[in-house]
Amino acid sequence: MRTSFGNQGYITEAVEAITNYAVHELQANRIEIRCDGRNARSSRIAERLGFTLEGILRNEKCDSDGSLRDTVVFSKVRGVEF
């Protein structure tokens, strides 16, 4: 997202709409959000929308500079969160 449009809730609104569509229209049983371990803003969006932190996949992805990065996994599961 363009930095000048940050902190206005657009991404939170979009993730909420996609989640609702997946649950109500596609009858999804599980929704996941995965983000880089250093991306605190994405983690906060998942938390704000009621996703549960499932865990951290340590050294799961290779960055462009060759370093390993963690992946944070959040989820919502039918019958529990929605």
Backbone torsions as a table, in degrees:
resi	resn	phi	psi	omega
1	MET	NA	143.1	178.9
2	ARG	-64.4	132.5	-175.7
3	THR	-56.0	-36.8	-177.4
4	SER	-66.4	-15.8	178.4
5	PHE	-102.3	6.4	-178.8
6	GLY	-69.3	162.7	176.6
7	ASN	61.2	27.7	177.2
8	GLN	-116.1	1.7	176.0
9	GLY	85.1	6.5	-177.1
10	TYR	-64.0	-44.3	-178.4
11	ILE	-68.9	-41.6	176.9
12	THR	-58.7	-45.0	179.1
13	GLU	-62.8	-42.3	-179.4
14	ALA	-66.0	-44.1	179.6
15	VAL	-64.6	-39.9	177.9
16	GLU	-63.1	-42.7	179.8
17	ALA	-65.7	-43.2	178.4
18	ILE	-64.1	-41.1	178.6
19	THR	-62.8	-46.9	179.0
20	ASN	-61.7	-40.3	177.8
21	TYR	-62.6	-46.1	-179.3
22	ALA	-62.1	-39.5	-178.3
23	VAL	-73.3	-50.3	-171.2
24	HIS	-85.5	-37.0	-176.8
25	GLU	-93.9	-38.3	-176.9
26	LEU	-98.3	-5.1	-179.8
27	GLN	56.9	39.5	179.7
28	ALA	-63.0	140.5	176.6
29	ASN	-93.3	-21.0	-177.2
30	ARG	-149.2	136.2	175.8
31	ILE	-122.4	133.6	178.4
32	GLU	-121.8	144.8	168.1
33	ILE	-122.2	126.2	175.9
34	ARG	-119.7	134.3	178.7
35	CYS	-144.9	160.7	178.2
36	ASP	-61.4	141.0	-179.3
37	GLY	-59.4	-22.9	179.5
38	ARG	-91.4	-2.3	-176.4
39	ASN	-94.1	80.3	-177.0
40	ALA	-63.5	-32.6	-178.7
41	ARG	-65.4	-41.8	177.9
42	SER	-66.7	-39.1	176.8
43	SER	-61.0	-41.7	179.6
44	ARG	-64.4	-35.4	177.3
45	ILE	-62.7	-47.4	179.3
46	ALA	-59.9	-44.2	179.4
47	GLU	-64.6	-43.3	-179.4
48	ARG	-60.4	-33.9	-178.1
49	LEU	-90.1	8.0	173.7
50	GLY	84.7	15.3	175.1
51	PHE	-74.2	149.3	-179.1
52	THR	-99.2	133.2	174.9
53	LEU	-70.0	118.2	179.5
54	GLU	-93.6	-31.6	-179.9
55	GLY	163.8	179.9	179.6
56	ILE	-123.8	124.1	176.0
57	LEU	-88.7	101.5	-173.4
58	ARG	-74.0	137.8	178.4
59	ASN	50.6	42.8	-172.2
60	GLU	-87.1	-30.2	-176.7
61	LYS	-122.6	150.2	177.2
62	CYS	-98.9	125.5	178.8
63	ASP	-77.6	168.8	-178.6
64	SER	-62.8	-24.2	178.4
65	ASP	-90.2	3.7	178.1
66	GLY	93.7	-9.1	179.5
67	SER	-76.5	154.2	179.3
68	LEU	-89.2	142.3	-177.5
69	ARG	-123.8	148.2	175.4
70	ASP	-83.2	151.5	174.0
71	THR	-119.5	128.2	179.0
72	VAL	-96.5	133.7	-176.5
73	VAL	-116.7	123.0	175.1
74	PHE	-116.5	153.3	177.4
75	SER	-150.0	162.3	165.6
76	LYS	-128.0	138.4	-175.7
77	VAL	-126.9	134.5	179.1
78	ARG	-56.3	138.2	179.2
79	GLY	88.8	-15.9	178.7
80	VAL	-112.6	-60.7	-177.7
81	GLU	-98.4	-22.3	179.8
82	PHE	-145.2	NA	NA
